[in-house]
């Protein structure tokens, strides 16, 4: 009797050793989600598989660096090309400035010469029209240098004064609350000396006349448009003792004393045996004319006409 082989179609396959760990086995066999796997397989079939993200980032960074290097190279080349042009323009500008400065200096020299000439002609005209008192007229007008007894008054800012100026108005006196000497302070000093009997006055060598003006330009004091710096030395010709006493007793002298006592503005006044004052640099009179002396016949005619 022959033995028949077993039916293979009905026999079950042997069990896997890890059959009891079905969940872990499923995770290992299907680590990638089926949807992701299907999309990846489709892109590969179409030939459009994307490159890795890190590679794309590296390529973008490399492209940016190449672009930046190109920009820097082009900028350096352009700067190298334009450098000679800029240097040439700079040299031309410096040359123009030097030329204009020289021209301005020449014009200023011409103006000074013309001013001296005008001043000399005016001094001669004053002496001429002054008749017998021509020299006195020239002295009183400031057209000639003078010397004689007088006083020396020095006015200076307070120590450690803020040179920047500023500050609000003083509460009672109406001028700034710093220790700086102001133009109105010097105006009162000069007016007080004139009223006290001064015959001629100068400030820091600048002769004052009937046409002189003391003004301010920022923190500077101008006398006839010429800036002065402290200390301000005021020379006045006159009877020294009387002039000194009269000024100290005047309202302007008391004003100066108040500045010294309240704001520490430094002042000193001394009687001088002789002071020397220069002539005014120029005296420009545009409208005033000397008046002709009245004659006796003119007076008679006037009386006859009014009778």
PyMOL commands that set and color helices and strands:
alter all, ss='L'
color gray80, all
select helices_A, chain A and resi 19-29+34-46+53-129+131-141+183-195+240-249+251-263+296-306
alter helices_A, ss='H'
color red, helices_A
select strands_A, chain A and resi 146-156+200-203+206-207+214-217+220-223+226-228+232-237+266-277
alter strands_A, ss='S'
color yellow, strands_A
deselect
rebuild
show_as cartoon
